[in-house]
Amino acid sequence: MVCKLIDISTLFSGYPFREKIAEKADGSACIVQMRNADPKSGIHWDDVIRTDLPGKEPSAWLKDGDIVFAARGRNNYAILAQGCLGRSTLSPHFFQIRPDASKVIPSFLAWQLNQQPAQKYFAMSAEGSAVVGIRKAVLENIPLQLPKIEEQQQIMKAVKCWEKQQLVIQEMIENHHDLMKAFAVKVLNRSLESRR
């Protein structure tokens, strides 16, 4: 089934800070900023700062299962929110997507927004001269393929398996690199000893 993002989720804009976000250790809210979000490793909650919000509270606090979408700049990506701290919200560089779990698995939606067809749509739809970005209406109207929940689950099982394989391969590469480095040091030390 083809649908639009707005058909299967609710979107919220990041909190409208007008000035630089001032850190306050006992602040009433946690703020996720660009430096706290990574498309591969997710949100780095240990680095999120606290502050007091200058105006009214956000329309919705960030919660597990929401999707954080980076809308500013040329690198637009989606992150599934996990391990959220209480009373957390987003800086204005993000949109918060709250999927309707009866229609879409949140991890599947985040995955689909990061795939090539969606990325092509964002690249063609970005606006701005100094700083490009994706408008809320553009994000709401992205066309998506929405298979049945069971198929979404199967796709996500395959994705998780692939991600585990990637980690194993990366670990093997790093181990091989360390082995070659140790081997090179040993060979060099033998060469130096033979010259003495």
VOSETOR-348171 format. One line per 8 residues: number of its first residue (from 1); their letters; for each residue y, x, z of N, C-alpha, C. Coordinates in steps of 0.02 Angstrom, whole numbers, padded with zeros to 5 digits. Atoms other than C-alpha are relative to their C-alpha. Layout:
N
NUM> A> Y:X:Z:Y:X:Z:Y:X:Z | ... $
! end
This chain:
196
1> MVCKLIDI> -00059:00042:00000:00000:00000:00000:00063:00044:00000 | -00064:-00036:00001:00174:00063:-00043:00049:-00038:00044 | -00050:00031:-00043:00309:00030:00085:00058:00048:00010 | -00056:-00043:-00018:00473:00099:00149:-00005:00016:00074 | 00003:-00020:-00070:00495:00190:00314:00026:-00055:00046 | -00030:00052:-00042:00604:00049:00380:-00048:-00059:00012 | 00049:00054:-00008:00457:-00072:00355:-00050:00013:00055 | 00052:-00018:-00048:00346:00022:00477:00026:00037:00062 $
9> STLFSGYP> -00028:-00036:-00058:00466:00098:00603:00072:-00021:00012 | -00070:00010:-00018:00633:00088:00691:00032:00069:00003 | -00035:-00064:00001:00759:00228:00665:00061:-00001:00045 | -00059:-00008:-00042:00890:00291:00787:00034:00066:-00019 | -00037:-00063:00013:01026:00420:00756:-00001:00043:00063 | -00007:-00045:-00057:01039:00573:00867:00063:-00018:00039 | -00057:00017:-00042:01163:00562:01010:00065:00029:-00029 | -00061:-00022:00034:01343:00574:00943:00045:00045:00043 $
17> FREKIAEK> -00043:-00048:-00035:01408:00727:01036:00058:00019:-00045 | -00059:-00018:00040:01585:00765:00978:00019:00073:00009 | -00016:-00070:-00015:01597:00937:01056:-00065:00038:00012 | 00058:-00041:-00016:01481:01081:01096:-00034:-00029:00062 | 00038:00028:-00056:01343:01024:01214:00002:00050:00058 | -00007:-00043:-00059:01381:01095:01386:-00061:-00007:00045 | 00059:00002:-00043:01229:01142:01490:00021:-00015:00072 | -00012:00017:-00070:01223:01067:01664:-00068:-00005:00033 $
25> ADGSACIV> 00067:-00005:-00030:01073:01113:01773:-00025:-00066:00029 | 00021:00063:-00030:01071:00945:01862:00022:-00060:-00043 | -00021:00053:00046:01122:00845:01708:-00049:-00058:-00002 | 00040:00061:-00001:01058:00669:01684:-00045:-00008:-00061 | 00040:00007:00061:00980:00698:01512:-00020:00068:-00029 | 00023:-00060:00036:00879:00827:01415:00018:-00010:-00074 | -00022:00005:00070:00945:00866:01240:-00041:00046:-00044 | 00037:-00040:00049:00833:00923:01098:00048:00019:-00056 $
33> QMRNADPK> -00044:-00026:00051:00933:01034:00981:-00042:00035:-00054 | 00035:-00032:00055:00888:01122:00818:-00039:00061:00024 | 00033:-00061:-00023:00844:01282:00911:-00063:-00015:00042 | 00059:00020:-00040:00714:01185:01014:-00057:-00027:-00043 | 00049:00033:00044:00621:01115:00863:-00026:00048:-00053 | 00031:-00042:00051:00499:01205:00751:-00051:-00043:-00038 | 00045:00043:00037:00406:01119:00609:-00074:00016:00010 | 00071:-00018:-00009:00245:01215:00648:-00023:-00009:00072 $
41> SGIHWDDV> 00022:00002:-00070:00242:01223:00838:00030:-00058:00040 | -00027:00059:-00034:00340:01065:00882:00063:00014:00040 | -00060:-00006:-00042:00471:01046:01017:-00015:00048:00057 | 00007:-00049:-00054:00492:01191:01138:00036:-00028:00062 | -00030:00035:-00057:00523:01090:01297:00026:00048:00053 | -00023:-00048:-00050:00544:01246:01405:00071:00023:-00012 | -00066:-00024:00019:00704:01288:01311:00053:-00055:-00004 | -00047:00057:00006:00782:01114:01310:00048:00001:00060 $
49> IRTDLPGK> -00050:-00001:-00054:00944:01105:01409:00012:-00071:00027 | -00021:00064:-00031:01005:00968:01526:00076:-00003:-00005 | -00072:00011:00000:01179:00893:01518:00013:-00072:00022 | -00021:00070:-00012:01276:00736:01562:00027:-00027:-00065 | -00023:00030:00062:01305:00619:01416:00072:-00024:00009 | -00071:00018:-00006:01491:00592:01382:00014:-00074:-00008 | -00011:00072:00010:01470:00408:01336:-00059:-00041:00023 | 00055:00044:-00019:01345:00268:01344:-00068:00033:-00015 $
57> EPSAWLKD> 00067:-00027:00010:01158:00301:01349:-00022:-00012:-00072 | 00024:00011:00068:01063:00318:01185:-00035:-00067:-00008 | 00034:00064:00014:00987:00164:01102:-00072:00002:00024 | 00069:-00007:-00023:00814:00231:01145:-00012:00072:00021 | 00019:-00067:-00021:00756:00380:01247:-00060:00023:-00040 | 00056:-00028:00037:00636:00496:01157:-00064:-00007:00041 | 00064:00005:-00036:00454:00463:01202:-00057:00026:-00044 | 00058:-00024:00036:00283:00528:01153:-00018:-00050:-00055 $
65> GDIVFAAR> 00017:00043:00056:00233:00462:00983:00058:-00014:-00046 | -00059:00004:00044:00411:00458:00916:-00003:00060:-00047 | -00005:-00055:00048:00450:00569:00767:00072:00025:-00001 | -00065:-00032:00003:00594:00691:00769:00009:00026:-00071 | -00011:-00020:00070:00666:00712:00594:00064:00040:-00005 | -00058:-00044:00010:00782:00858:00555:00035:-00020:-00065 | -00035:00029:00058:00913:00782:00440:00055:00045:-00028 | -00054:-00044:00023:01042:00922:00426:-00029:00063:-00031 $
73> GRNNYAIL> 00022:-00061:00033:01026:01071:00310:-00050:-00015:-00056 | 00045:00008:00057:00905:01101:00167:-00073:-00005:00021 | 00069:00002:-00025:00749:01107:00276:-00009:-00063:00042 | 00009:00064:-00034:00708:00926:00319:-00074:-00008:00017 | 00070:00003:-00022:00550:00908:00422:-00007:-00050:00058 | 00016:00048:-00052:00465:00789:00542:-00046:00032:00051 | 00041:-00026:-00055:00391:00833:00712:-00021:-00059:00043 | 00025:00051:-00046:00281:00720:00817:00020:00020:00071 $
81> AQGCLGRS> -00021:-00015:-00069:00357:00712:00992:-00060:-00007:00047 | 00055:-00001:-00049:00230:00760:01125:00024:00036:00062 | -00020:-00032:-00062:00252:00805:01308:00072:-00010:00018 | -00072:00013:-00011:00424:00725:01315:00018:00001:00074 | -00028:00002:-00067:00527:00754:01470:00037:-00066:00009 | -00035:00063:-00012:00602:00600:01552:00073:00003:-00021 | -00070:00007:00020:00771:00541:01486:00019:00057:-00048 | -00015:-00049:00052:00769:00651:01330:00029:-00036:-00060 $
89> TLSPHFFQ> -00029:00026:00061:00875:00623:01177:00011:00058:-00049 | -00008:-00049:00054:00918:00714:01015:00072:00015:-00015 | -00067:-00018:00024:01070:00807:00953:00013:-00038:-00065 | -00016:00038:00061:01161:00731:00802:-00033:00026:-00063 | 00033:-00028:00059:01062:00842:00683:-00066:-00035:-00016 | 00065:00032:00007:00910:00730:00704:00005:-00076:-00006 | 00013:00071:-00007:00849:00554:00677:-00063:-00007:00042 | 00058:00016:-00040:00725:00477:00797:-00035:-00059:-00034 $
97> IRPDASKV> 00039:00052:00033:00587:00376:00713:-00052:-00026:00049 | 00050:00030:-00044:00485:00255:00818:-00047:-00043:-00043 | 00047:00037:00043:00332:00203:00716:-00029:-00062:00033 | 00037:00059:-00023:00251:00033:00733:-00074:00020:-00001 | 00068:-00026:-00005:00081:00093:00796:-00054:-00048:-00026 | 00048:00047:00028:-00003:-00065:00732:-00006:00008:-00076 | -00001:-00009:00073:00040:-00012:00554:-00014:00072:-00021 | 00005:-00071:00020:00041:00178:00555:-00014:00043:00061 $
105> IPSFLAWQ> 00012:-00049:-00052:-00028:00320:00660:00059:00049:-00001 | -00059:-00043:00000:00125:00422:00715:-00012:00070:-00030 | 00013:-00067:00028:00044:00590:00673:-00009:-00002:-00075 | 00007:00007:00072:-00001:00526:00500:00068:-00007:-00033 | -00067:00009:00028:00178:00471:00469:00039:00066:-00001 | -00034:-00065:-00002:00248:00640:00526:-00029:00046:-00054 | 00032:-00042:00051:00121:00728:00415:00023:-00019:-00070 | -00021:00022:00066:00167:00621:00264:00072:00019:-00016 $
113> LNQQPAQK> -00070:-00019:00011:00353:00654:00287:00009:00074:-00015 | -00003:-00073:00012:00316:00841:00279:-00034:00021:-00065 | 00036:-00018:00061:00216:00832:00117:00046:00001:-00060 | -00040:-00014:00059:00277:00878:-00056:00036:-00061:-00031 | -00036:00057:00029:00317:00702:-00123:00062:-00020:00041 | -00057:00017:-00043:00428:00663:00028:00052:00054:-00002 | -00047:-00055:00002:00506:00835:00025:00040:00001:-00065 | -00034:00005:00064:00548:00813:-00159:00053:-00056:00002 $
121> YFAMSAEG> -00047:00056:-00008:00630:00645:-00118:00061:00022:00041 | -00056:-00023:-00041:00735:00727:00019:00044:00049:-00038 | -00038:-00049:00038:00787:00871:-00094:00045:-00034:-00052 | -00039:00037:00051:00845:00747:-00228:00053:-00044:00032 | -00045:00048:-00033:00933:00635:-00100:00051:00032:00047 | -00046:-00034:-00046:01024:00766:00005:00072:-00005:-00025 | -00071:00006:00018:01213:00747:00008:00042:00048:00042 | -00046:-00042:-00037:01360:00853:00063:00014:00064:-00039 $
129> SAVVGIRK> -00018:-00062:00034:01449:01009:00004:-00007:00060:00046 | 00005:-00056:-00046:01472:01125:00153:-00067:-00001:00037 | 00065:00008:-00034:01323:01058:00251:-00035:-00060:-00030 | 00036:00055:00030:01195:00954:00159:-00042:-00035:00054 | 00040:00038:-00048:01097:00819:00247:-00027:-00064:-00030 | 00031:00064:00020:00998:00659:00235:00033:-00056:00040 | -00029:00058:-00034:01087:00495:00273:-00056:-00045:00027 | 00049:00045:-00031:00999:00366:00382:-00029:-00049:-00051 $
137> AVLENIPL> 00024:00048:00050:00989:00241:00238:-00049:00032:-00048 | 00046:-00036:00045:00905:00372:00128:-00068:00007:00034 | 00063:-00008:-00036:00774:00407:00262:-00035:-00067:00008 | 00030:00066:-00009:00745:00222:00296:-00035:-00025:-00063 | 00025:00027:00063:00712:00189:00112:-00048:00046:-00037 | 00049:-00042:00034:00592:00331:00073:-00063:-00040:-00014 | 00063:00035:00015:00441:00259:-00018:-00060:00039:00027 | 00059:-00031:-00030:00277:00294:00072:-00064:-00035:-00022 $
145> QLPKIEEQ> 00066:00028:00011:00093:00269:00036:-00031:-00013:00068 | 00027:00017:-00066:00015:00178:00182:-00071:-00026:-00007 | 00070:00023:00001:-00175:00174:00181:-00016:-00038:00065 | 00021:00035:-00060:-00271:00072:00309:-00006:00049:00058 | 00002:-00042:-00061:-00274:00138:00489:-00062:00044:00000 | 00062:-00039:00000:-00455:00194:00469:00006:00061:-00046 | -00009:-00055:00047:-00410:00300:00318:00051:00050:00026 | -00049:-00045:-00031:-00258:00370:00408:-00035:00046:00051 $
153> QQIMKAVK> 00038:-00038:-00050:-00376:00424:00549:-00042:00054:-00033 | 00042:-00048:00036:-00493:00509:00424:00043:00057:-00027 | -00045:-00052:00028:-00348:00601:00342:00022:00047:00056 | -00024:-00043:-00055:-00285:00662:00511:-00056:00043:00029 | 00057:-00043:-00020:-00460:00724:00558:-00005:00060:-00046 | 00003:-00055:00049:-00461:00826:00398:00058:00048:00010 | -00059:-00043:-00012:-00284:00890:00433:-00011:00044:00061 | 00012:-00039:-00061:-00332:00944:00610:-00052:00055:-00012 $
161> CWEKQQLV> 00051:-00050:00017:-00487:01032:00543:00031:00057:-00040 | -00034:-00051:00041:-00381:01124:00414:00045:00043:00043 | -00045:-00038:-00044:-00254:01173:00547:-00039:00049:00045 | 00042:-00044:-00040:-00394:01244:00657:-00025:00059:-00042 | 00021:-00053:00045:-00459:01342:00508:00056:00050:-00012 | -00058:-00044:00011:-00285:01411:00477:00010:00047:00060 | -00007:-00041:-00060:-00276:01471:00658:-00053:00054:00004 | 00055:-00049:-00001:-00446:01555:00646:00013:00055:-00051 $
169> IQEMIENH> -00015:-00049:00053:-00398:01640:00482:00056:00046:00022 | -00057:-00040:-00023:-00232:01698:00556:-00022:00049:00054 | 00025:-00043:-00053:-00322:01767:00709:-00043:00056:-00029 | 00041:-00051:00033:-00446:01859:00596:00044:00053:-00034 | -00046:-00047:00033:-00303:01936:00497:00032:00046:00051 | -00032:-00041:-00052:-00217:01994:00656:-00050:00050:00031 | 00052:-00045:-00026:-00381:02066:00725:-00014:00057:-00049 | 00012:-00051:00052:-00411:02157:00560:00057:00050:-00002 $
177> HDLMKAFA> -00059:-00044:00000:-00234:02226:00564:-00003:00047:00060 | 00006:-00042:-00060:-00260:02289:00743:-00055:00053:-00008 | 00056:-00046:00011:-00427:02367:00694:00020:00057:-00047 | -00022:-00050:00048:-00351:02456:00543:00052:00048:00031 | -00050:-00041:-00034:-00206:02517:00651:-00034:00050:00046 | 00037:-00045:-00046:-00326:02588:00782:-00039:00052:-00039 | 00037:-00047:00042:-00432:02666:00645:00046:00054:-00028 | -00048:-00048:00027:-00279:02748:00566:00023:00050:00053 $
185> VKVLNRSL> -00020:-00045:-00054:-00223:02819:00734:-00055:00050:00016 | 00057:-00044:-00014:-00398:02888:00765:-00008:00054:-00053 | 00006:-00048:00055:-00405:02969:00593:00057:00051:00003 | -00057:-00045:-00004:-00231:03043:00615:-00008:00049:00057 | 00011:-00045:-00058:-00274:03112:00787:-00052:00053:-00016 | 00051:-00049:00020:-00431:03196:00716:00030:00053:-00045 | -00032:-00046:00047:-00328:03272:00577:00046:00049:00036 | -00046:-00043:-00038:-00199:03339:00700:-00039:00050:00043 $
193> ESRR> 00041:-00044:-00042:-00335:03409:00815:-00032:00056:-00041 | 00033:-00050:00042:-00420:03500:00670:00049:00055:-00022 | -00049:-00049:00020:-00258:03591:00630:00019:00047:00057 | -00019:-00041:-00057:-00241:03663:00804:-00043:00062:00004 $
! end
